[in-house]
Amino acid sequence: MILSIVIPAYNVEKYIERCLLSILSQDVAATDYEIIVVNDGSRDQTESVTRRLSSGRSNIKVVTQQNQGLSVARNNGLALSRGKYIWFIDSDDWIPDNCMGQIVNVLNNCHPDALMMCAADFVDGELKRRVSYKTELICDGRSWLQQFQTPCAPFHVWSRTFLDDHKLRFIEGVVHEDSEFTPRAAYFAKNVVAINDICYVVYHNPNSITRTFSMKRPLDLIRRVNQSLSEFSERLDGEELKVFHRLISTHINTAMHCVRGATKEQQREVDEAIYEHRGQLRHLLHSGVMKYRVEGMLFRMFPRHYVRIYKLMQLLNR
């Protein structure tokens, strides 16, 4: 079996059928791929919808676990999979008709560690391209890092052997787990292939984790995602290190952006999280982005006032 598609699903009774039907309506034999739906303790009809669609289809497996989050569901789906390659697809998204044949053809011919594909956002009934690649073949992941565009795991297909050899799994229990996983994976990759056609469609679900406010988002970025990337970056140098400086700096700014309109108590909580992990501020100072470097200097001069400084700089840059 060439491809295993892992779909974590939590309370997506409105979307999961569209997702599954888009995968089943492809130009690839059913024996060449499998679909593993990990029902993450849904409280709606998600499980019944998936089991109805899986009836009579030997290439669909539905498993149910207690609610443990997206990362655990992906890791557990990966552990159950049998394919040579793994594609993580989110349950409220879908894939265009007859894109899988092209993907499988590239996998069979190029045997990459990772395949990158272009994606589009579905907005107001139209597809708007989100990612583009100028080259069809990138020799290694370090070259990929130089033009790193998105950490979204579903925009990539991964070699199972590659993931296992480098012990690449998602950090469990965090939001923005892709932002920690994908840069590390890119660093280790030796053979990366890019497809410039749109092979993935993102639906802007208003109830998704990344589109609703939660203090878990900024705090996980600082305490878990950035801390892991910062420790990983200690083995790097040269251009790869510069990429990680920029990524970690962007995450710091994203964390502050999340609470720019929150209560003073919530802003102070993010300030304290950054102060507790203030070693990350060195990445701002070494970033190639002038705004981040200025932030780094101001943050060191005025500790524990990070969000306030961020908001002031946003006003000055208008």
NUROMAR-420989 format. One record per residue: x, y, z of N, C-alpha, C in turn; residue in three letters. Coordinates in steps of 0.05 Angstrom, whole numbers, padded with zeros to 5 digits, always signed. Atoms other than C-alpha are relative to their C-alpha. Example, Ala and Ser with C-alpha at 12.3 -4.5 7.8 and 13.67 -1.06 7.14 Angstrom:
<rs>
+00018-00024+00000+00246-00090+00156+00018+00024+00000Ala
-00016-00024-00001+00273-00021+00143-00015+00022+00014Ser
</rs>
This chain:
<rs>
+00017-00024+00000+00000+00000+00000+00018+00025+00000Met
-00018-00023+00003+00030+00066-00022-00007+00022+00020Ile
+00007-00024-00014-00010+00116+00019-00021-00005+00022Leu
+00018+00000-00023-00043+00121+00088-00009+00028+00005Ser
+00011-00026-00006-00089+00180+00100-00012+00000+00028Ile
+00008-00001-00028-00098+00197+00174-00017+00025+00004Val
+00019-00022-00004-00158+00240+00192-00009+00001+00029Ile
+00011-00004-00027-00168+00263+00265-00027+00013-00003Pro
+00027-00011+00002-00241+00279+00276-00012+00005+00028Ala
+00012-00007-00026-00274+00316+00334-00023+00018-00006Tyr
+00024-00016+00003-00346+00341+00330-00002+00013-00027Asn
+00000-00011+00028-00345+00349+00254-00022-00014-00016Val
+00021+00014+00015-00411+00316+00235-00009+00016-00025Glu
+00008-00016+00023-00424+00374+00187+00020-00001-00023Lys
-00021-00002+00020-00359+00366+00150+00013-00026-00008Tyr
-00016+00024+00005-00331+00296+00154-00008-00016-00025Ile
+00009+00014+00024-00374+00267+00098+00012+00012-00025Glu
-00012-00013+00023-00350+00319+00049+00029-00007-00002Arg
-00028+00007+00000-00278+00305+00069+00004-00028-00011Cys
-00004+00028+00007-00285+00230+00062-00007-00005-00030Leu
+00009+00004+00028-00323+00232-00004+00020+00012-00020Leu
-00021-00011+00018-00269+00277-00034+00024-00019-00003Ser
-00023+00019+00001-00216+00225-00017-00008-00025-00015Ile
+00009+00025+00014-00258+00167-00043-00005+00005-00030Leu
+00005-00007+00028-00271+00204-00109+00026+00007-00014Ser
-00026-00005+00011-00201+00197-00136+00007-00020-00022Gln
-00009+00017+00023-00164+00167-00195+00021-00020+00009Asp
-00019+00020-00011-00128+00115-00152-00016-00024+00010Val
+00014+00024-00009-00148+00043-00138-00002+00000+00030Ala
+00005+00001-00029-00177+00032-00069+00021-00017+00014Ala
-00021+00017-00012-00123-00021-00057+00026+00014+00004Thr
-00025-00014-00001-00069+00031-00064+00002+00020+00024Asp
+00000-00019-00023-00090+00074-00004-00020-00009+00021Tyr
+00019+00005-00022-00125+00070+00063-00006+00026+00013Glu
+00008-00024-00015-00163+00121+00104-00004-00009+00029Ile
+00003+00006-00029-00157+00119+00180-00012+00025+00013Ile
+00013-00022-00014-00207+00163+00216+00003-00006+00030Val
-00003+00002-00029-00189+00174+00289-00020+00018+00013Val
+00021-00016-00014-00252+00196+00325+00009+00006+00028Asn
-00012-00009-00025-00225+00237+00382-00021+00006+00022Asp
+00020-00005-00021-00282+00228+00431-00022+00019-00007Gly
+00021-00019+00008-00333+00266+00390-00026-00004+00015Ser
+00026+00001-00015-00399+00283+00425-00024+00004-00019Arg
+00021-00003+00019-00439+00292+00361-00002-00026-00016Asp
+00004+00023+00017-00454+00244+00303+00024-00007-00018Gln
-00024+00005+00017-00383+00243+00275+00005-00030-00004Thr
-00006+00028+00002-00372+00170+00291-00020-00015-00018Glu
+00020+00014+00015-00438+00146+00262+00001+00007-00030Ser
-00003-00008+00029-00427+00186+00197+00024-00015-00012Val
-00024+00014+00011-00357+00156+00188-00005-00030-00002Thr
+00005+00028+00002-00380+00086+00203-00020-00007-00022Arg
+00018+00004+00023-00437+00092+00153+00015+00001-00026Arg
-00015-00003+00025-00389+00115+00099+00021-00023-00003Leu
-00020+00022+00001-00339+00060+00117-00012-00027-00006Ser
+00014+00026+00004-00391+00005+00110+00004-00010-00029Ser
-00005+00011+00026-00371-00040+00052+00025+00009-00013Gly
-00026-00010+00011-00305-00004+00041+00023-00010+00018Arg
-00021+00013-00016-00246-00045+00064+00024+00018+00005Ser
-00023-00018-00003-00197+00013+00057-00005+00023+00020Asn
+00006-00020-00021-00231+00055+00112-00001-00013+00027Ile
+00000+00009-00028-00216+00043+00185-00008+00023+00018Lys
+00009-00020-00019-00252+00080+00240+00007-00010+00028Val
-00007+00007-00028-00223+00080+00311-00009+00023+00017Val
+00009-00020-00018-00249+00117+00371+00018+00000+00025Thr
-00016-00003-00024-00208+00144+00429-00013+00021+00018Gln
+00009-00022-00017-00222+00187+00489+00012+00026-00010Gln
-00009-00026+00010-00214+00261+00473+00027+00006+00012Asn
-00028-00006-00008-00139+00274+00475+00013+00021-00018Gln
-00011-00021+00016-00129+00326+00421+00011-00010-00027Gly
-00009+00005+00028-00105+00331+00349+00026-00015-00001Leu
-00027+00013+00002-00033+00311+00362-00001-00029+00007Ser
+00002+00029-00008-00050+00246+00398-00015-00015-00021Val
+00015+00013+00021-00101+00229+00344+00018-00005-00024Ala
-00019+00004+00022-00049+00239+00290+00020-00022+00006Arg
-00021+00020-00007+00004+00199+00326-00012-00028+00001Asn
+00013+00027-00002-00045+00142+00340-00008-00010-00028Asn
+00006+00008+00027-00068+00142+00268+00024-00010-00015Gly
-00025+00008+00012+00003+00138+00245+00009-00027+00009Leu
-00008+00026-00011+00016+00079+00291-00017-00022-00012Ala
+00018+00020+00011-00043+00042+00259+00003-00003-00030Leu
-00001-00001+00029-00025+00058+00187+00019-00021-00011Ser
-00016+00020+00014+00005+00010+00136+00014+00010-00025Arg
-00010-00010+00025+00024+00054+00078+00029+00008+00002Gly
-00028-00010+00001+00094+00073+00055+00001+00030+00005Lys
+00001-00029-00004+00072+00146+00058-00024+00008+00016Tyr
+00021-00009-00018+00029+00185+00107-00009+00028-00008Ile
+00011-00027+00006-00017+00243+00092-00020+00006+00022Trp
+00018-00009-00021-00050+00279+00150-00020+00020-00012Phe
+00021-00018+00011-00116+00310+00128-00019+00008+00023Ile
+00019-00010-00021-00160+00353+00173-00028-00005-00009Asp
+00027+00010+00006-00232+00331+00177-00019+00020-00011Ser
+00018-00020+00012-00264+00397+00157+00011+00011-00027Asp
-00011-00008+00026-00220+00405+00095-00007-00022-00021Asp
+00004+00020+00021-00221+00366+00029+00022+00002-00021Trp
-00020-00001+00022-00179+00349-00032-00014+00001-00026Ile
+00013-00002+00027-00195+00365-00105-00002-00027-00013Pro
+00003+00024+00016-00219+00312-00153+00025-00007-00014Asp
-00021+00011+00016-00166+00268-00183+00028+00013+00004Asn
-00027-00009-00006-00106+00298-00149+00018-00022+00012Cys
-00016+00021-00013-00085+00234-00114+00016-00016-00020Met
-00016+00014+00020-00063+00201-00178+00027+00012-00005Gly
-00025-00014+00004-00011+00254-00189+00019-00003+00023Gln
-00016+00003-00025+00012+00249-00117+00013-00028+00001Ile
-00010+00028-00001+00019+00173-00120+00021-00004-00021Val
-00020+00003+00021+00056+00177-00186+00027+00012+00008Asn
-00025-00012-00009+00107+00225-00157+00013-00016+00022Val
-00011+00016-00022+00115+00182-00094+00014-00025-00012Leu
-00011+00025+00011+00127+00119-00136+00025+00005-00016Asn
-00022-00005+00018+00176+00153-00183+00024+00013+00014Asn
-00021-00016-00013+00215+00199-00136+00009-00010+00028Cys
-00005+00010-00026+00212+00163-00069+00011+00021+00020His
-00010-00022-00017+00218+00228-00030-00004-00005+00030Pro
+00005+00000-00029+00224+00238+00045-00026+00016+00005Asp
+00023-00017-00003+00171+00292+00038-00009+00010-00027Ala
+00011-00012+00024+00125+00316-00017-00015+00025+00008Leu
+00014-00025-00006+00102+00388-00015-00021+00005-00022Met
+00021-00006+00020+00037+00409-00049-00011+00028+00005Met
+00012-00026-00003+00001+00473-00062-00028-00003+00011Cys
+00026+00001-00013-00062+00489-00023-00015+00026-00007Ala
+00017-00023+00004-00120+00537-00029-00019+00003+00023Ala
+00020-00006-00020-00167+00571+00020-00027+00001-00015Asp
+00027-00003+00011-00242+00564+00006-00013+00023+00015Phe
+00010-00024-00011-00268+00634+00018-00022+00011-00018Val
+00023-00012+00015-00336+00662-00003-00006-00016-00025Asp
+00007+00017+00023-00347+00603-00049+00021-00002-00021Gly
-00021+00001+00020-00281+00611-00085+00026-00011+00012Glu
-00026+00010-00008-00213+00579-00082+00021+00022-00004Leu
-00022-00020+00002-00155+00626-00067+00026-00014+00008Lys
-00025+00014-00003-00086+00597-00076+00015+00011+00025Arg
-00013-00007-00025-00048+00596-00010+00031-00004-00002Arg
-00029+00006+00002+00020+00566-00028+00007-00006-00029Val
-00009+00005+00027+00060+00564-00093+00030-00008+00002Ser
-00028+00008+00002+00126+00531-00111+00010+00004-00028Tyr
-00011-00005+00026+00171+00553-00168+00015-00024-00011Lys
-00015+00023+00009+00212+00490-00170-00015-00026+00003Thr
+00013+00026-00003+00190+00418-00180+00016-00018+00018Glu
-00016+00018-00016+00247+00386-00144+00020+00016+00018Leu
-00020-00012-00018+00286+00409-00083+00017-00022+00011Ile
-00017+00023-00006+00346+00367-00068-00001-00009+00029Cys
+00000+00009-00028+00343+00368+00007-00017+00020+00017Asp
+00017-00016-00017+00304+00396+00065+00012+00026+00009Gly
-00012-00025-00008+00355+00448+00083-00004+00022-00021Arg
+00008-00019+00021+00342+00480+00016-00029+00008+00003Ser
+00029-00006-00005+00268+00474+00032-00002+00021+00022Trp
+00002-00019-00021+00280+00512+00096+00005+00029-00009Leu
-00007-00027+00009+00309+00571+00057-00024+00013-00013Gln
+00024-00012+00012+00241+00580+00022-00025-00010+00015Gln
+00022+00011-00017+00198+00555+00080-00024+00018-00001Phe
+00024-00016+00003+00127+00578+00069-00021-00006+00021Gln
+00022+00007-00018+00081+00540+00115+00007-00025+00016Thr
-00004+00025-00016+00085+00490+00173-00023-00019-00001Pro
+00024+00017+00000+00017+00460+00158+00006-00028-00009Cys
-00007+00028+00007+00027+00385+00161-00017-00011-00022Ala
+00016+00011+00021-00032+00369+00115+00009+00009-00028Pro
-00009-00009+00026+00003+00407+00059+00024-00017-00009Phe
-00023+00016+00006+00056+00352+00058-00007-00030+00002His
+00002+00029-00003+00060+00277+00048+00027-00010+00010Val
-00025+00007-00014+00112+00242+00091+00006-00030-00003Trp
-00009+00027+00000+00153+00179+00083-00002-00012+00028Ser
+00002+00013-00026+00137+00131+00140+00028-00007+00010Arg
-00028+00006-00008+00210+00107+00141+00014+00024+00010Thr
-00013-00026-00008+00234+00179+00145-00010+00008+00027Phe
+00011-00008-00026+00187+00195+00203+00010-00018+00022Leu
-00009+00019-00020+00207+00132+00240+00030+00003+00006Asp
-00029-00001-00003+00282+00139+00228+00008+00024+00018Asp
-00006-00024-00015+00282+00209+00258-00018+00005+00024His
+00018-00001-00024+00230+00194+00312-00017+00026-00001Lys
+00016-00024+00003+00186+00250+00285-00029-00006+00006Leu
+00028+00002-00009+00119+00254+00321-00008+00028+00009Arg
+00010-00025-00008+00074+00311+00341+00000+00002+00031Phe
+00001-00004-00029+00081+00341+00411-00030-00002+00008Ile
+00028+00005-00008+00019+00318+00448-00010+00021+00019Glu
+00013-00018-00018-00030+00363+00482+00005+00030-00005Gly
-00005-00029+00005-00011+00429+00448-00015+00009-00025Val
+00010-00012+00024-00041+00476+00397+00024+00010-00016Val
-00022-00008+00017+00002+00496+00337+00022-00021-00001His
-00020+00022+00000+00036+00428+00338+00014-00002-00027Glu
-00013+00000+00026+00050+00434+00263+00024+00019-00001Asp
-00021-00020+00000+00093+00495+00277+00026-00010+00013Ser
-00023+00013-00013+00139+00452+00319+00010-00024-00017Glu
-00007+00025+00014+00137+00388+00277+00013+00005-00027Phe
-00009-00002+00028+00147+00412+00205+00028+00012-00003Thr
-00027-00009+00003+00210+00454+00213+00021-00021+00007Pro
-00019+00021-00007+00245+00397+00248+00001-00021-00022Arg
+00001+00020+00022+00222+00348+00194+00015+00011-00024Ala
-00013-00011+00023+00246+00395+00140+00030-00001+00002Ala
-00029+00000-00004+00316+00399+00170+00012-00028-00006Tyr
-00010+00027+00003+00324+00323+00168-00003-00011-00028Phe
+00007+00011+00026+00296+00312+00098+00024+00002-00019Ala
-00022+00001+00020+00345+00292+00043-00011+00002-00028Lys
+00011-00001+00027+00298+00287-00016-00029+00011+00002Asn
+00026-00013-00002+00239+00335-00022-00010+00007-00028Val
+00012-00005+00026+00192+00340-00082-00023+00020+00004Val
+00023-00019-00001+00143+00397-00096-00018-00003-00024Ala
+00021-00001+00021+00078+00396-00135-00013+00027+00000Ile
+00011-00027+00001+00054+00464-00159-00030+00001-00005Asn
+00029+00000+00004-00018+00442-00169-00013+00000+00027Asp
+00015+00000-00025-00071+00453-00116-00010-00028+00006Ile
+00008+00027-00008-00080+00387-00080-00013-00001+00027Cys
+00012-00001-00026-00111+00410-00015-00016+00026+00003Tyr
+00017-00023-00004-00168+00456+00003-00006+00004+00029Val
+00005-00007-00029-00174+00491+00071-00027+00014+00002Val
+00026-00013-00006-00244+00506+00096+00003+00016+00026Tyr
-00003-00018-00023-00246+00564+00145-00024-00005+00020His
+00020+00007-00020-00287+00530+00199+00001+00020+00024Asn
-00001-00020-00022-00306+00585+00249+00003-00011+00028Pro
-00002+00013-00027-00306+00535+00306+00026-00015+00004Asn
-00025+00015-00003-00236+00507+00293+00018+00013+00022Ser
-00017-00009-00023-00182+00513+00347+00015+00025-00007Ile
-00017-00022+00007-00140+00562+00308-00016+00025-00007Thr
+00016-00024+00007-00199+00609+00293-00018+00009+00023Arg
+00015-00009-00024-00227+00616+00363+00021+00008+00021Thr
-00019-00010-00020-00194+00653+00421+00002-00020+00023Phe
-00006+00017-00024-00162+00611+00475+00028+00007+00010Ser
-00026-00006-00011-00105+00626+00522+00020-00023-00005Met
-00017+00023+00006-00078+00557+00505+00017+00005-00024Lys
-00015-00005+00024-00056+00582+00437+00026+00015+00005Arg
-00025-00014-00004-00006+00636+00458+00019-00014+00021Pro
-00017+00012-00021+00018+00598+00520+00013-00025-00011Leu
-00013+00023+00012+00031+00534+00481+00022+00008-00019Asp
-00021-00009+00019+00069+00573+00428+00026+00006+00015Leu
-00023-00008-00015+00116+00601+00481+00012-00024+00016Ile
-00010+00020-00019+00121+00544+00531+00008-00026-00013Arg
-00005+00027+00011+00120+00483+00486+00013+00002-00028Arg
-00010-00001+00027+00129+00499+00412+00027+00014-00002Val
-00025-00015+00002+00182+00553+00417+00022-00012+00016Asn
-00021+00012-00016+00218+00519+00473+00013-00023-00013Gln
-00010+00023+00014+00225+00456+00433+00017+00009-00024Ser
-00015-00009+00023+00248+00493+00370+00026+00014+00009Leu
-00024-00014-00009+00296+00536+00410+00022-00020+00009Ser
-00019+00020-00008+00329+00475+00441+00011-00015-00025Glu
-00009+00013+00025+00331+00442+00372+00020+00017-00015Phe
-00017-00018+00015+00364+00503+00342+00029+00001+00009Ser
-00027-00001-00010+00425+00495+00386+00019-00017-00015Glu
-00017+00017+00017+00450+00442+00338+00006+00012-00027Arg
+00000-00011+00027+00444+00488+00278+00021+00023-00002Leu
-00016-00024+00006+00487+00541+00246-00007+00010-00028Asp
+00003-00010+00027+00490+00582+00183-00029+00008-00007Gly
+00026-00008+00010+00427+00592+00141-00023-00014+00014Glu
+00021+00015-00014+00388+00538+00177-00007+00014+00027Glu
+00005-00013-00026+00397+00574+00244-00015+00026-00005Leu
+00015-00024+00006+00373+00639+00212-00029-00005-00004Lys
+00028+00007+00004+00309+00605+00191-00014-00004+00027Val
+00013+00005-00026+00296+00582+00262-00001+00025+00017Phe
+00003-00026-00013+00311+00651+00289-00025+00014-00009His
+00024-00013+00011+00257+00678+00243-00026-00014+00009Arg
+00024+00015-00008+00207+00623+00259-00008+00005+00029Leu
+00005-00003-00029+00214+00629+00334-00008+00029+00006Ile
+00008-00028-00004+00210+00705+00330-00029+00004-00009Ser
+00028-00002+00010+00146+00699+00289-00020-00011+00020Thr
+00017+00012-00020+00116+00653+00342-00004+00018+00024His
+00002-00019-00023+00132+00703+00397-00020+00022-00007Ile
+00018-00021+00009+00096+00756+00357-00029-00010-00003Asn
+00027+00012+00002+00037+00710+00343-00013-00003+00027Thr
+00010+00003-00027+00030+00696+00417-00010+00026+00011Ala
+00009-00026-00009+00026+00770+00432-00024+00010-00016Met
+00023-00008+00017-00021+00782+00374-00026-00012+00009His
+00024+00014-00009-00069+00731+00402-00014+00014+00023Cys
+00011-00012-00024-00079+00772+00466-00001+00031-00002Val
-00001-00029+00002-00075+00842+00438-00026+00014+00009Arg
+00025-00011-00009-00149+00853+00453-00012-00014+00024Gly
+00009+00015-00024-00153+00808+00514+00001+00017+00025Ala
-00001-00015-00025-00159+00828+00586+00029+00005+00009Thr
-00027-00006-00011-00100+00858+00624+00012-00024+00014Lys
-00010+00024-00014-00095+00794+00665+00010-00020-00020Glu
-00009+00019+00021-00090+00751+00602+00026+00010-00013Gln
-00024-00011+00011-00038+00798+00573+00024-00004+00019Gln
-00021+00004-00019+00002+00794+00637+00009-00030+00001Arg
-00007+00028+00000-00001+00718+00634+00019-00007-00023Glu
-00018+00004+00023+00031+00719+00565+00027+00013+00006Val
-00025-00014-00008+00083+00770+00591+00016-00018+00018Asp
-00015+00017-00019+00101+00722+00647+00011-00025-00013Glu
-00010+00023+00015+00106+00663+00600+00025+00006-00016Ala
-00023-00008+00016+00154+00701+00555+00024+00005+00019Ile
-00022-00005-00019+00194+00724+00616+00012-00026+00011Tyr
-00010+00026-00010+00199+00653+00643+00017-00014-00021Glu
-00015+00013+00021+00226+00632+00575+00015+00022-00016His
-00012-00024+00013+00264+00697+00561+00026-00007-00015Arg
-00022+00009+00017+00322+00657+00532-00008+00000-00030Gly
+00009-00001+00027+00279+00656+00469+00004+00027-00013Gln
-00003-00027+00011+00289+00731+00461+00025+00004-00017Leu
-00025-00002+00016+00358+00719+00432-00006-00004-00030Arg
+00006+00005+00028+00324+00695+00369-00010+00025-00014His
+00008-00026+00011+00292+00763+00360+00024+00017-00008Leu
-00024-00017+00004+00360+00797+00366+00016-00010-00024Leu
-00016+00011+00022+00390+00750+00313-00017-00003-00025His
+00017+00003+00023+00331+00753+00266+00009+00019-00022Ser
-00006-00018+00022+00340+00782+00197-00021+00021-00005Gly
+00022-00019+00003+00276+00821+00206+00004+00023+00020Val
-00007-00023-00016+00289+00891+00232-00021+00004+00023Met
+00021-00004-00021+00222+00895+00270+00006-00019+00024Lys
-00005+00019-00021+00240+00832+00309+00025+00008+00016Tyr
-00025-00009-00014+00310+00859+00326-00006+00023+00018Arg
+00007-00023-00017+00281+00924+00352-00016-00010+00024Val
+00015+00012-00022+00231+00884+00394+00019-00013+00020Glu
-00019+00014-00018+00288+00842+00422+00014+00020+00018Gly
-00014-00020-00017+00325+00904+00446-00019+00013+00020Met
+00019-00012-00019+00263+00936+00476-00009-00019+00021Leu
+00009+00020-00020+00242+00872+00510+00021-00004+00022Phe
-00021+00003-00020+00309+00867+00544+00002+00025+00018Arg
+00000-00024-00015+00305+00939+00566-00024+00002+00019Met
+00024-00003-00016+00234+00934+00592-00013-00028+00004Phe
+00011+00027-00003+00222+00862+00615-00028+00000+00013Pro
+00028+00003-00009+00151+00838+00630-00020+00020-00011Arg
+00018-00019+00014+00121+00892+00585-00001-00007-00030His
-00003+00009+00028+00124+00851+00521-00025+00007-00017Tyr
+00024-00004+00015+00052+00855+00499-00005+00030-00004Val
+00003-00029+00003+00049+00930+00513+00018+00012-00021Arg
-00019-00009+00020+00111+00942+00471-00009-00009-00028Ile
+00009+00010+00026+00084+00898+00416-00023+00017-00011Tyr
+00023-00016+00008+00019+00937+00414+00008+00028-00008Lys
-00011-00027+00007+00057+01004+00413+00013-00001-00027Leu
-00013+00002+00026+00099+00981+00355-00020-00004-00023Met
+00021+00003+00021+00037+00959+00317-00012+00027-00007Gln
+00011-00026+00005+00009+01029+00325+00019+00017-00016Leu
-00020-00016+00014+00074+01061+00301+00004-00009-00029Leu
-00004+00010+00027+00076+01016+00240-00024+00004-00018Asn
+00024-00004+00016+00007+01035+00216+00005+00022-00021Arg
</rs>
